[in-house]
Amino acid sequence: MSNAVDPTARPSGPGCAECTADGGWWVHLRRCAACGHIGCCDDSPARHASAHWRESGHPIIRSFEPGEDWFWNFETNQYYDGPELAPPQHRPEDQPVPGPKGRVPEDWVDQLRNR
């Protein structure tokens, strides 16, 4: 698991890379501990963080939310004790949850319940 975490890898951006590219929205953000890819959590409609793991083989993520520093290992389905990662440690604090601002539908709660 030596290549599962690269403390020098910087985040790919302030939001989910795929949602940003396709105009989507997310609930919470997760950061790949190996490459810095920012993806949306599994509570989000597109679940890009876990899709990134399946496509890349990078099993460890860290929360990209302010005040959270936990890691998760998709392969073992357990928390992981990881090192300090390169900054920034979280999404911009002025970014709403869910986000990003202006793209979250008014009925977002219903959309999540009905999937």
Secondary structure, DSSP 8 states (H G I E B T S, - for coil): -TTS--TT---S-SS-HHHHHHT--BSSEEEETTT--EEE-TTSSS-HHHHHHHHH---EEEE-STT---EEETTTTEEE-----SS--SS-TTS-SSBSTTTS-TTHHHHHHT-
